[in-house]
């Protein structure tokens, strides 16, 4: 029986794993994809101790750190259910079953979709949810970024050196991003902001040709060759329905100690009810969760 199983290997799960390894705990980290959402990040300028990096470089640094600490990671494995059992929990994945005294959930979140006509059909044919991954495919082309938060403007920042013209289609009247990003992006000649615009369809036969949107009661058409959907994230918590308490947005409800509604189960990062999608917060929660697990194990 493991002392703890950490589900997820993004910044929260990896931080918890580093602390577990340093404590010489008998633990296991299970993840569908190493790094989680880190690879989707553009420039990272606000992580303490690192002046400037990007998602790919940051992920590679974390992988080296995981190897240095000999973290037992089972990559490419998806947890589908967790059950309370005598003496702990049973973690059930698509590869097997594991007994553990405690669990740290760090499953992160995924890109939210528009759910408009043409989106699914044109996915990977001009519709993308990751500017870092797919941006180079749109060199010299006109693209639309749907969204008004930091992720949308970070995508614009990355695409400025690639795309010819960038349209930021924002359903709101103003941005909800970091101030420095707003100042940076809105001052660029290649960027045009379209406020109070609700995207209603993505058009194209073999690939994206345009988007349709409504603005001030009028339907409009915008010719573009690429669409980057940046409207937030949905937590990866579907498999936890009925096992512990989730909030209205399906985030895992935690207290300030990362405790969930089930004793012995902790949560950290974007899957938790903190609703603040920052790497430094996820890392802090991952650390807190592991330290609380250590204390819990001493008490049982």
Legacy VTK file of the C-alpha trace (Angstrom):
# vtk DataFile Version 3.0
C-alpha trace
ASCII
DATASET POLYDATA
POINTS 300 float
0.000 0.000 0.000
1.304 3.425 -0.983
1.420 6.252 1.521
-0.016 8.566 -1.111
-0.877 8.581 -4.791
-0.616 11.855 -6.679
-2.946 12.074 -9.682
-1.570 14.510 -12.244
1.894 15.739 -13.235
1.400 19.422 -13.946
3.033 22.017 -11.735
0.861 21.112 -8.709
1.347 17.361 -9.002
5.054 17.639 -9.698
5.606 19.969 -6.754
3.818 17.510 -4.478
5.913 14.698 -5.970
9.186 16.545 -5.383
8.314 17.044 -1.721
7.189 13.423 -1.392
10.481 12.247 -2.889
12.484 14.477 -0.559
10.591 12.976 2.375
11.431 9.472 1.102
7.761 8.556 1.037
6.395 5.438 -0.609
4.308 7.138 -3.290
3.310 7.052 -6.937
2.501 9.812 -9.437
0.006 8.837 -12.143
-0.565 11.136 -15.104
-2.123 11.116 -18.529
0.493 13.579 -19.830
3.644 14.838 -18.160
3.585 18.602 -17.673
-0.163 19.010 -18.031
-0.976 22.479 -19.333
2.600 23.747 -19.046
3.366 22.977 -22.688
0.530 25.280 -23.758
2.094 28.301 -22.068
3.835 31.060 -23.971
6.312 33.251 -22.172
6.461 32.799 -18.402
7.625 35.976 -16.700
6.052 35.763 -13.247
7.460 32.606 -11.659
9.794 33.412 -8.740
13.414 32.566 -9.394
13.018 32.389 -13.179
13.406 35.695 -15.011
12.017 34.473 -18.307
11.132 31.104 -19.825
8.419 29.440 -21.881
6.212 26.414 -21.463
8.467 23.979 -23.312
11.640 25.049 -21.488
9.846 25.026 -18.136
8.503 21.520 -18.741
11.954 20.227 -19.683
13.394 21.725 -16.489
10.680 19.997 -14.456
11.351 16.691 -16.189
15.039 16.932 -15.277
14.057 17.763 -11.704
11.709 14.762 -11.599
14.508 12.504 -12.840
16.977 13.994 -10.357
14.579 13.253 -7.486
13.795 9.768 -8.879
10.053 10.448 -8.847
8.075 7.304 -9.757
5.845 8.574 -12.570
3.510 6.402 -14.585
2.876 8.483 -17.676
0.107 7.858 -20.190
-2.191 6.388 -17.544
-5.643 7.767 -16.781
-7.424 7.398 -13.434
-11.097 6.625 -13.896
-12.351 6.085 -10.339
-11.390 6.352 -6.684
-13.109 4.324 -3.983
-12.941 4.503 -0.207
-11.666 1.256 1.232
-10.713 0.024 4.692
-7.411 1.575 5.644
-7.364 3.981 2.703
-8.428 4.183 -0.931
-8.470 2.195 -4.134
-7.311 4.178 -7.179
-8.531 2.556 -10.375
-6.923 3.473 -13.702
-7.047 2.148 -17.247
-3.973 0.052 -16.427
-4.634 -1.296 -12.966
-5.663 -0.771 -9.348
-3.597 0.753 -6.553
-4.092 0.819 -2.799
-3.084 3.962 -0.968
-3.551 5.590 2.429
-4.134 9.037 0.920
-4.657 10.789 -2.410
-3.584 14.148 -3.837
-5.671 15.247 -6.805
-3.830 17.522 -9.210
-5.698 16.733 -12.417
-5.654 20.268 -13.797
-8.050 21.563 -16.413
-8.555 21.582 -20.181
-9.513 24.123 -22.806
-13.166 25.134 -22.851
-14.880 24.956 -26.238
-17.177 27.448 -27.930
-19.663 24.737 -28.968
-20.607 26.581 -32.147
-21.252 25.173 -35.650
-18.052 24.285 -37.481
-15.832 24.112 -34.402
-15.594 20.340 -34.046
-15.543 19.687 -37.791
-12.641 22.096 -38.336
-10.637 21.094 -35.264
-6.988 20.660 -36.320
-7.927 22.164 -39.681
-7.591 25.754 -38.594
-9.270 25.566 -35.184
-6.767 25.299 -32.350
-6.736 25.507 -28.561
-2.968 25.920 -28.239
-1.120 28.803 -29.896
2.241 27.432 -28.789
1.539 24.056 -30.355
-0.021 25.175 -33.633
1.020 28.806 -34.099
3.836 28.083 -36.597
1.262 26.591 -38.979
-0.246 30.055 -39.499
2.807 31.958 -40.649
1.772 35.012 -42.680
-1.938 34.276 -42.239
-4.819 36.148 -40.624
-6.094 34.596 -37.400
-8.805 35.210 -34.821
-8.304 34.689 -31.114
-11.549 34.171 -29.211
-11.370 35.393 -25.622
-10.567 38.319 -23.387
-8.444 36.948 -20.560
-4.733 36.465 -20.037
-4.608 33.249 -22.066
-6.064 35.039 -25.105
-3.560 37.870 -24.908
-0.670 35.485 -24.259
-1.678 33.682 -27.450
-1.676 37.026 -29.284
1.776 37.826 -27.915
3.125 34.536 -29.216
1.434 34.870 -32.624
2.595 38.428 -33.273
5.862 37.192 -34.771
4.062 34.572 -36.866
0.657 35.714 -38.123
0.052 38.616 -40.512
-3.031 39.985 -38.761
-4.514 39.086 -35.375
-8.129 39.753 -34.473
-9.038 39.422 -30.811
-12.761 38.695 -30.629
-13.892 39.455 -27.093
-17.418 38.836 -25.854
-16.864 41.482 -23.172
-16.352 45.213 -23.502
-12.940 45.075 -21.832
-10.166 42.594 -21.081
-9.736 40.652 -17.850
-6.035 40.013 -18.437
-2.951 41.292 -16.652
-2.415 44.999 -17.216
1.039 44.580 -18.750
-0.418 42.185 -21.336
-3.246 44.577 -22.216
-0.790 47.440 -22.735
1.550 45.261 -24.775
-1.010 43.704 -27.098
-3.339 46.628 -27.719
-0.437 48.826 -28.808
0.498 46.531 -31.698
-0.412 47.564 -35.259
-0.975 43.960 -36.305
-3.667 43.494 -33.631
-7.291 44.570 -33.945
-9.646 44.198 -30.990
-13.320 43.429 -31.656
-15.226 44.019 -28.386
-18.712 42.848 -27.365
-18.643 40.245 -30.106
-20.246 36.831 -29.649
-18.765 34.208 -31.975
-21.607 32.171 -33.462
-19.962 29.945 -36.101
-16.692 28.910 -37.706
-16.863 28.611 -41.475
-14.901 26.657 -44.060
-14.975 23.562 -46.229
-11.621 21.819 -45.923
-10.135 24.369 -43.520
-11.092 27.558 -41.675
-12.117 30.389 -43.975
-13.965 32.779 -41.657
-15.869 33.232 -38.426
-19.313 34.657 -37.881
-20.108 36.827 -34.877
-22.800 39.122 -33.540
-21.914 42.629 -32.406
-24.375 45.280 -31.262
-27.254 43.252 -32.705
-25.653 42.904 -36.118
-24.331 39.677 -37.679
-20.845 39.980 -39.170
-18.346 37.817 -41.037
-14.575 37.952 -40.540
-12.307 36.203 -43.085
-9.462 34.363 -41.278
-7.439 31.215 -41.869
-7.058 30.258 -38.224
-9.071 30.378 -35.005
-7.542 30.053 -31.551
-10.133 29.429 -28.832
-8.953 30.902 -25.527
-12.059 31.157 -23.327
-10.906 29.455 -20.173
-10.577 25.989 -18.758
-12.799 23.204 -17.452
-11.459 21.104 -14.542
-10.686 17.428 -15.176
-12.937 16.146 -12.419
-15.686 14.150 -14.134
-14.446 10.889 -12.613
-14.897 12.357 -9.127
-18.646 12.925 -9.414
-20.303 11.367 -6.371
-16.996 10.688 -4.630
-16.389 14.142 -3.161
-17.909 17.627 -3.232
-17.530 19.780 -6.326
-18.586 23.404 -6.786
-20.954 24.756 -9.449
-18.148 24.709 -12.001
-17.062 21.162 -11.074
-13.911 22.294 -9.280
-12.969 20.272 -6.196
-14.016 22.153 -3.077
-11.054 22.595 -0.724
-10.286 24.598 2.384
-7.145 26.654 2.977
-5.291 23.455 3.909
-6.180 21.754 0.567
-8.514 19.326 2.380
-11.430 18.045 0.298
-14.757 16.811 1.649
-13.264 13.310 1.997
-10.746 12.829 4.794
-7.421 11.695 3.423
-8.011 13.230 0.001
-6.408 16.555 -0.956
-6.535 18.708 -4.095
-4.205 21.272 -5.627
-3.934 23.418 -8.728
-6.444 24.240 -11.452
-8.810 21.414 -10.508
-9.410 23.000 -7.095
-11.979 25.607 -6.099
-9.387 28.361 -5.697
-10.261 29.518 -9.261
-6.909 31.262 -9.744
-5.004 29.771 -12.657
-1.418 30.666 -11.795
1.610 28.370 -11.737
2.924 29.840 -8.508
-0.418 29.186 -6.774
-0.560 25.622 -8.119
2.982 24.986 -6.886
2.143 26.371 -3.449
-0.968 24.221 -3.225
0.939 21.140 -4.331
3.499 21.724 -1.585
0.765 22.378 0.998
-1.144 19.243 0.014
1.906 17.005 0.443
2.831 18.508 3.803
-0.741 18.046 5.030
-0.699 14.453 3.784
2.488 13.827 5.797
0.784 15.085 8.947
-2.339 13.074 8.185
-0.285 9.888 7.840
1.256 10.487 11.229
-2.203 10.730 12.825
-3.880 7.659 11.358
LINES 1 301
300 0 1 2 3 4 5 6 7 8 9 10 11 12 13 14 15 16 17 18 19 20 21 22 23 24 25 26 27 28 29 30 31 32 33 34 35 36 37 38 39 40 41 42 43 44 45 46 47 48 49 50 51 52 53 54 55 56 57 58 59 60 61 62 63 64 65 66 67 68 69 70 71 72 73 74 75 76 77 78 79 80 81 82 83 84 85 86 87 88 89 90 91 92 93 94 95 96 97 98 99 100 101 102 103 104 105 106 107 108 109 110 111 112 113 114 115 116 117 118 119 120 121 122 123 124 125 126 127 128 129 130 131 132 133 134 135 136 137 138 139 140 141 142 143 144 145 146 147 148 149 150 151 152 153 154 155 156 157 158 159 160 161 162 163 164 165 166 167 168 169 170 171 172 173 174 175 176 177 178 179 180 181 182 183 184 185 186 187 188 189 190 191 192 193 194 195 196 197 198 199 200 201 202 203 204 205 206 207 208 209 210 211 212 213 214 215 216 217 218 219 220 221 222 223 224 225 226 227 228 229 230 231 232 233 234 235 236 237 238 239 240 241 242 243 244 245 246 247 248 249 250 251 252 253 254 255 256 257 258 259 260 261 262 263 264 265 266 267 268 269 270 271 272 273 274 275 276 277 278 279 280 281 282 283 284 285 286 287 288 289 290 291 292 293 294 295 296 297 298 299
